[in-house]
Amino acid sequence: MTEGRGSAMAAAVVLCLVAAVLHCQVAQAATYVVGGRSGWTFNLSNWPHGKNFRAGDVLVFNYKRGTHNVVAVNKAGYNGCSSSPRNAKVYTSGKDRIRLVKGLNNFVCTLPGHCGAGMKIQIIAS
């Protein structure tokens, strides 16, 4: 009977340690509101400058639903203001929350003329 309690106690300790490690990793992620108070709007391509983004950080794109979108694109999609690749993820809620991945993260608005007017951001997350 004592041996069973010891195993249960060891399992509980391991679970607590795993939960603590996961909590610390989640707590370190930052949340950024793209464009600040103005939200996801025009002339934002310089917005990421001076910020240190990490994989796991969350970008919040605030905009009036139906007036814009957010499309996660590859480098070609960013440079050409297109929905590249074809299966690019499109967000349209007006309160989109996107978790950054390690490396290059590109986002554009694909409504006509919006990306060309600076409604795009490129972020490198470490």
CYANA upper distance limits for C-alpha pairs under 8 A (distance plus 0.5 A):
  1 MET  CA      5 ARG  CA      7.12
  2 THR  CA      6 GLY  CA      6.84
  3 GLU  CA      7 SER  CA      6.94
  4 GLY  CA      8 ALA  CA      6.78
  5 ARG  CA      9 MET  CA      6.54
  6 GLY  CA     10 ALA  CA      6.61
  7 SER  CA     11 ALA  CA      6.64
  8 ALA  CA     12 ALA  CA      6.69
  9 MET  CA     13 VAL  CA      6.74
 10 ALA  CA     14 VAL  CA      6.75
 11 ALA  CA     15 LEU  CA      6.68
 12 ALA  CA     16 CYS  CA      6.71
 13 VAL  CA     17 LEU  CA      6.76
 14 VAL  CA     18 VAL  CA      6.72
 15 LEU  CA     19 ALA  CA      6.64
 16 CYS  CA     20 ALA  CA      6.65
 17 LEU  CA     21 VAL  CA      6.74
 18 VAL  CA     22 LEU  CA      6.71
 19 ALA  CA     23 HIS  CA      6.54
 20 ALA  CA     24 CYS  CA      6.72
 21 VAL  CA     25 GLN  CA      6.88
 22 LEU  CA     26 VAL  CA      6.78
 23 HIS  CA     27 ALA  CA      6.46
 24 CYS  CA     28 GLN  CA      6.82
 25 GLN  CA     29 ALA  CA      7.58
 29 ALA  CA     54 ARG  CA      7.99
 29 ALA  CA     56 GLY  CA      6.20
 29 ALA  CA     57 ASP  CA      5.21
 29 ALA  CA     58 VAL  CA      7.76
 30 ALA  CA     56 GLY  CA      8.33
 30 ALA  CA     57 ASP  CA      5.31
 30 ALA  CA     58 VAL  CA      6.78
 31 THR  CA     57 ASP  CA      6.30
 31 THR  CA     58 VAL  CA      5.17
 31 THR  CA     59 LEU  CA      6.40
 31 THR  CA     60 VAL  CA      7.68
 32 TYR  CA     36 GLY  CA      8.47
 32 TYR  CA     57 ASP  CA      8.20
 32 TYR  CA     58 VAL  CA      6.73
 32 TYR  CA     59 LEU  CA      5.45
 32 TYR  CA     60 VAL  CA      6.54
 33 VAL  CA     37 ARG  CA      8.35
 33 VAL  CA     39 GLY  CA      7.43
 33 VAL  CA     59 LEU  CA      6.41
 33 VAL  CA     60 VAL  CA      5.18
 33 VAL  CA     61 PHE  CA      6.80
 33 VAL  CA     62 ASN  CA      7.95
 34 VAL  CA     39 GLY  CA      6.22
 34 VAL  CA     40 TRP  CA      6.38
 34 VAL  CA     47 TRP  CA      7.99
 34 VAL  CA     59 LEU  CA      6.85
 34 VAL  CA     60 VAL  CA      6.38
 34 VAL  CA     61 PHE  CA      6.02
 34 VAL  CA     62 ASN  CA      7.90
 35 GLY  CA     39 GLY  CA      4.96
 35 GLY  CA     40 TRP  CA      6.07
 35 GLY  CA     41 THR  CA      7.54
 35 GLY  CA     44 LEU  CA      7.05
 35 GLY  CA     47 TRP  CA      6.92
 39 GLY  CA     61 PHE  CA      6.94
 39 GLY  CA     62 ASN  CA      5.49
 39 GLY  CA     63 TYR  CA      6.58
 40 TRP  CA     44 LEU  CA      8.21
 40 TRP  CA     61 PHE  CA      6.01
 40 TRP  CA     62 ASN  CA      6.07
 40 TRP  CA     63 TYR  CA      6.15
 40 TRP  CA    119 MET  CA      7.88
 41 THR  CA     63 TYR  CA      7.97
 41 THR  CA    119 MET  CA      6.39
 42 PHE  CA    114 HIS  CA      7.43
 42 PHE  CA    115 CYS  CA      8.39
 42 PHE  CA    117 ALA  CA      6.39
 42 PHE  CA    118 GLY  CA      5.68
 42 PHE  CA    119 MET  CA      5.10
 43 ASN  CA    117 ALA  CA      6.73
 43 ASN  CA    118 GLY  CA      4.63
 43 ASN  CA    119 MET  CA      6.31
 43 ASN  CA    120 LYS  CA      8.42
 44 LEU  CA    118 GLY  CA      6.13
 44 LEU  CA    119 MET  CA      6.19
 44 LEU  CA    120 LYS  CA      6.79
 44 LEU  CA    121 ILE  CA      7.00
 45 SER  CA    118 GLY  CA      6.13
 45 SER  CA    119 MET  CA      7.24
 45 SER  CA    120 LYS  CA      5.98
 45 SER  CA    121 ILE  CA      5.30
 45 SER  CA    122 GLN  CA      7.67
 46 ASN  CA    121 ILE  CA      7.94
 47 TRP  CA    121 ILE  CA      7.89
 48 PRO  CA    121 ILE  CA      7.65
 48 PRO  CA    122 GLN  CA      7.91
 48 PRO  CA    123 ILE  CA      7.06
 52 ASN  CA    125 ALA  CA      8.04
 53 PHE  CA     57 ASP  CA      7.16
 53 PHE  CA    123 ILE  CA      7.93
 53 PHE  CA    124 ILE  CA      7.32
 53 PHE  CA    125 ALA  CA      5.28
 53 PHE  CA    126 SER  CA      7.02
 54 ARG  CA    100 LEU  CA      7.71
 54 ARG  CA    101 VAL  CA      8.37
 54 ARG  CA    102 LYS  CA      7.48
 54 ARG  CA    124 ILE  CA      8.49
 54 ARG  CA    125 ALA  CA      4.91
 54 ARG  CA    126 SER  CA      5.20
 55 ALA  CA     99 ARG  CA      8.07
 55 ALA  CA    100 LEU  CA      5.62
 55 ALA  CA    101 VAL  CA      5.20
 55 ALA  CA    102 LYS  CA      5.15
 55 ALA  CA    103 GLY  CA      8.26
 55 ALA  CA    125 ALA  CA      5.74
 55 ALA  CA    126 SER  CA      6.37
 56 GLY  CA     99 ARG  CA      5.99
 56 GLY  CA    100 LEU  CA      5.76
 56 GLY  CA    101 VAL  CA      6.80
 56 GLY  CA    102 LYS  CA      8.44
 57 ASP  CA     99 ARG  CA      6.15
 57 ASP  CA    100 LEU  CA      6.03
 58 VAL  CA     97 ARG  CA      6.84
 58 VAL  CA     98 ILE  CA      5.95
 58 VAL  CA     99 ARG  CA      4.85
 58 VAL  CA    100 LEU  CA      6.59
 59 LEU  CA     96 ASP  CA      8.47
 59 LEU  CA     97 ARG  CA      6.14
 59 LEU  CA     98 ILE  CA      5.70
 59 LEU  CA     99 ARG  CA      6.84
 59 LEU  CA    100 LEU  CA      7.81
 60 VAL  CA     95 LYS  CA      7.15
 60 VAL  CA     96 ASP  CA      6.15
 60 VAL  CA     97 ARG  CA      5.10
 60 VAL  CA     98 ILE  CA      7.06
 61 PHE  CA     70 VAL  CA      8.17
 61 PHE  CA     94 GLY  CA      7.33
 61 PHE  CA     95 LYS  CA      6.14
 61 PHE  CA     96 ASP  CA      5.56
 61 PHE  CA     97 ARG  CA      6.96
 62 ASN  CA     94 GLY  CA      5.83
 62 ASN  CA     95 LYS  CA      5.32
 62 ASN  CA     96 ASP  CA      7.24
 63 TYR  CA     67 THR  CA      7.85
 63 TYR  CA     68 HIS  CA      7.32
 63 TYR  CA     94 GLY  CA      5.20
 63 TYR  CA     95 LYS  CA      7.24
 64 LYS  CA     68 HIS  CA      7.63
 64 LYS  CA     94 GLY  CA      5.91
 65 ARG  CA     69 ASN  CA      8.36
 65 ARG  CA     92 THR  CA      6.96
 65 ARG  CA     93 SER  CA      6.32
 65 ARG  CA     94 GLY  CA      4.99
 66 GLY  CA     92 THR  CA      7.63
 66 GLY  CA     94 GLY  CA      8.23
 68 HIS  CA     92 THR  CA      7.74
 68 HIS  CA     94 GLY  CA      8.25
 68 HIS  CA    109 CYS  CA      6.72
 68 HIS  CA    110 THR  CA      8.29
 68 HIS  CA    111 LEU  CA      6.96
 69 ASN  CA     90 VAL  CA      7.49
 69 ASN  CA     91 TYR  CA      6.26
 69 ASN  CA     92 THR  CA      5.43
 69 ASN  CA     93 SER  CA      8.44
 69 ASN  CA     94 GLY  CA      7.98
 69 ASN  CA    108 VAL  CA      8.37
 69 ASN  CA    109 CYS  CA      5.68
 69 ASN  CA    110 THR  CA      7.25
 69 ASN  CA    111 LEU  CA      7.69
 70 VAL  CA     90 VAL  CA      6.39
 70 VAL  CA     91 TYR  CA      5.53
 70 VAL  CA     92 THR  CA      7.11
 70 VAL  CA     96 ASP  CA      8.41
 70 VAL  CA    107 PHE  CA      6.74
 70 VAL  CA    108 VAL  CA      6.18
 70 VAL  CA    109 CYS  CA      5.54
 70 VAL  CA    110 THR  CA      7.93
 71 VAL  CA     83 SER  CA      7.33
 71 VAL  CA     88 ALA  CA      7.08
 71 VAL  CA     89 LYS  CA      6.22
 71 VAL  CA     90 VAL  CA      4.98
 71 VAL  CA     91 TYR  CA      6.64
 71 VAL  CA    107 PHE  CA      5.90
 71 VAL  CA    108 VAL  CA      5.82
 71 VAL  CA    109 CYS  CA      6.60
 71 VAL  CA    110 THR  CA      7.53
 72 ALA  CA     83 SER  CA      8.49
 72 ALA  CA     88 ALA  CA      6.40
 72 ALA  CA     89 LYS  CA      6.00
 72 ALA  CA     90 VAL  CA      7.18
 72 ALA  CA    105 ASN  CA      7.88
 72 ALA  CA    106 ASN  CA      6.25
 72 ALA  CA    107 PHE  CA      5.16
 72 ALA  CA    108 VAL  CA      7.32
 73 VAL  CA     77 GLY  CA      5.72
 73 VAL  CA     78 TYR  CA      6.74
 73 VAL  CA     82 SER  CA      8.29
 73 VAL  CA     83 SER  CA      6.66
 73 VAL  CA     84 SER  CA      6.02
 73 VAL  CA     85 PRO  CA      6.96
 73 VAL  CA     88 ALA  CA      6.29
 73 VAL  CA     89 LYS  CA      8.10
 73 VAL  CA    105 ASN  CA      8.20
 73 VAL  CA    106 ASN  CA      5.89
 73 VAL  CA    107 PHE  CA      6.34
 73 VAL  CA    108 VAL  CA      7.67
 74 ASN  CA     78 TYR  CA      6.80
 74 ASN  CA     84 SER  CA      6.56
 74 ASN  CA     85 PRO  CA      6.99
 74 ASN  CA    105 ASN  CA      8.11
 74 ASN  CA    106 ASN  CA      6.68
 75 LYS  CA     79 ASN  CA      6.62
 75 LYS  CA    106 ASN  CA      7.28
 76 ALA  CA     80 GLY  CA      6.34
 76 ALA  CA     81 CYS  CA      8.46
 76 ALA  CA     82 SER  CA      8.25
 76 ALA  CA     84 SER  CA      7.01
 77 GLY  CA     81 CYS  CA      5.82
 77 GLY  CA     82 SER  CA      5.06
 77 GLY  CA     83 SER  CA      6.11
 77 GLY  CA     84 SER  CA      4.91
 77 GLY  CA     85 PRO  CA      7.47
 78 TYR  CA     82 SER  CA      7.30
 78 TYR  CA    106 ASN  CA      6.61
 78 TYR  CA    107 PHE  CA      7.42
 78 TYR  CA    108 VAL  CA      7.06
 78 TYR  CA    120 LYS  CA      7.74
 78 TYR  CA    122 GLN  CA      8.14
 81 CYS  CA    108 VAL  CA      7.26
 81 CYS  CA    109 CYS  CA      8.46
 81 CYS  CA    110 THR  CA      7.37
 81 CYS  CA    115 CYS  CA      6.15
 81 CYS  CA    116 GLY  CA      7.27
 82 SER  CA    108 VAL  CA      8.43
 82 SER  CA    110 THR  CA      6.96
 83 SER  CA     88 ALA  CA      6.59
 83 SER  CA    110 THR  CA      7.40
 84 SER  CA     88 ALA  CA      6.69
 91 TYR  CA     96 ASP  CA      6.95
 92 THR  CA     96 ASP  CA      7.74
100 LEU  CA    105 ASN  CA      7.26
100 LEU  CA    125 ALA  CA      7.31
101 VAL  CA    105 ASN  CA      7.47
101 VAL  CA    125 ALA  CA      7.14
102 LYS  CA    124 ILE  CA      7.83
102 LYS  CA    125 ALA  CA      5.53
102 LYS  CA    126 SER  CA      6.04
103 GLY  CA    123 ILE  CA      8.49
103 GLY  CA    124 ILE  CA      5.62
103 GLY  CA    125 ALA  CA      5.57
103 GLY  CA    126 SER  CA      6.75
104 LEU  CA    122 GLN  CA      7.66
104 LEU  CA    123 ILE  CA      6.35
104 LEU  CA    124 ILE  CA      5.05
104 LEU  CA    125 ALA  CA      7.07
105 ASN  CA    122 GLN  CA      6.31
105 ASN  CA    123 ILE  CA      5.55
105 ASN  CA    124 ILE  CA      6.57
105 ASN  CA    125 ALA  CA      7.94
106 ASN  CA    120 LYS  CA      8.04
106 ASN  CA    121 ILE  CA      6.46
106 ASN  CA    122 GLN  CA      5.02
106 ASN  CA    123 ILE  CA      6.84
107 PHE  CA    120 LYS  CA      6.02
107 PHE  CA    121 ILE  CA      5.90
107 PHE  CA    122 GLN  CA      6.98
108 VAL  CA    115 CYS  CA      6.33
108 VAL  CA    119 MET  CA      6.52
108 VAL  CA    120 LYS  CA      4.68
108 VAL  CA    121 ILE  CA      7.08
109 CYS  CA    114 HIS  CA      6.46
109 CYS  CA    115 CYS  CA      5.87
109 CYS  CA    119 MET  CA      6.36
109 CYS  CA    120 LYS  CA      6.93
110 THR  CA    114 HIS  CA      7.08
110 THR  CA    115 CYS  CA      6.75
111 LEU  CA    115 CYS  CA      7.98
113 GLY  CA    117 ALA  CA      6.72
114 HIS  CA    118 GLY  CA      7.28
114 HIS  CA    119 MET  CA      6.00
115 CYS  CA    119 MET  CA      4.92
115 CYS  CA    120 LYS  CA      6.09
